[in-house]
Amino acid sequence: MKKRSRILSVVFAMMFSLALFTGCGNTEKTMTDREGNEFTLPNKIEKIISTAPSNTEVLVELGLSDKLVAIDKYSADVEGVNTDLPQIDFRNPDAETLISLDPDIIIASGHNKTGEEDPFQLVKEAGIPVVYIPSSYSIDGIYGDIEFIADITNTEKQGEELIKNMKSEVEAIKAIGDTITDKKKVYFEIGSGSSLYSFGKDTFLNEMIQIIGAENIFANEDSWISPTPESVIDANPDVILTNVPDTNGVSAVDDIKSREGWDSITAVKEGQVYSIDKNSSSRPSQNVIKALKEMAKAIYPDEYK
């Protein structure tokens, strides 16, 4: 009986040691992405595919540019990115190409989807994890995106420092904005042509206008909108901002100033029409701080010297 007990003890000890060894070696864990989908995080992240410039900007800032093996075409202008990387059309991604790059993970965007269909389903079935980061509608959401990317790439400290610096910049601007009682009315144009495009509440750009101490003329509208020229004229903004690129050699600012009937708008009459950097004002990454500062100086040049 004693011999049998000793044998059982040895067996249990070996089983415990094996379980402990296996547990230490297998560090994969199940997580939830920013869209709410479960995925298994690999042991190591050495090769990354980024499908949106906002995510690429975060990855580069976290010091991970050397781990990128492919990007979307809009990420090509992100400072610090190797322009020789494959640039893939992620609205219709080729699964075979993506699988051949053998990435450890694909960091995708909500913009990659059309409807409910998952464009990366075949890639997922091949065993490559894909995480979705929908476009955030608030600065807090951007902090959360950065924290998530830092968490899955084992760059938590860099992520914390990045978020800390962003919060410091936002708080400094908000401290000034909170003292402004004479709130200027602002129209921010993010698209023009056959229709105009702007935004209302539940967008990070609307939040940025509020932080500065001003008021979006369409703050009562929901999310991204297509206002009529008449609605802009009727709202009579004090300042007009635009991040629309030049078209056929004509600047967006000059285009706005020359529109029929817009010469009655206070912003146009007083020359308060300004161009804001396109990338930093349209991509939900740490670079929104650049746009925030530009917007602040354009709207309240004396307060934000």
Disulfide bonds with the S-S distance in Angstrom:
none
